Amino acid sequence: MQVVPEADIAMFARGLLGRHGPQALWYAKDRSKRLAKVKDDEGSVIWSRVADAVANSIAKRPNGAS
C-alpha cells in the first residue's frame, strides 16, 4: 500500500473543487463507493480522504458556500 501525503490529497481536493464546484463532494464520495464495490480498498480509502478534504474546504468557506 502506498502512502499518499496529506498535502497531495489537499491539492487534489482543491483541483476537484475548482473543476466540479459543489458537486465535488458527491463525486469523490461516489468514486470511493464504486472502488469499494470492486474491492479496490486502496483507491476507496484515497477517494474517501479526498472527500473529507473537499468537505473541509467547503466548511471553511464563508457560509459554507461553494
C-alpha positions, -999 to +999 in steps of 0.1 A: +000+000+000+014+034-010+011+063+014-002+094-002+008+126+017-019+148+031-006+177+011-012+158-022-047+149-010-055+186-002-040+197-036-062+172-055-093+182-035-087+219-044-085+210-080-116+188-079-135+215-061-124+240-087-134+218-116-167+204-102-178+231-078-204+220-053-206+185-069-170+177-060-180+162-027-206+140-043-181+130-070-154+120-045-178+100-023-193+083-053-159+073-066-149+059-032-181+038-031-176+025-066-140+015-059-150-002-026-177-022-046-150-036-069-127-044-039-102-016-046-096-008-010-066+014-015-084+035-041-115+037-019-095+050+010-078+076-011-110+089-025-126+089+009-097+111+021-102+134-009-139+136+000-130+146+036-106+173+023-133+186-001-158+187+028-133+206+050-126+231+022-163+237+018-169+241+055-141+267+057-157+289+031-179+318+043-214+304+050-203+270+036-207+285+001-190+268-028 
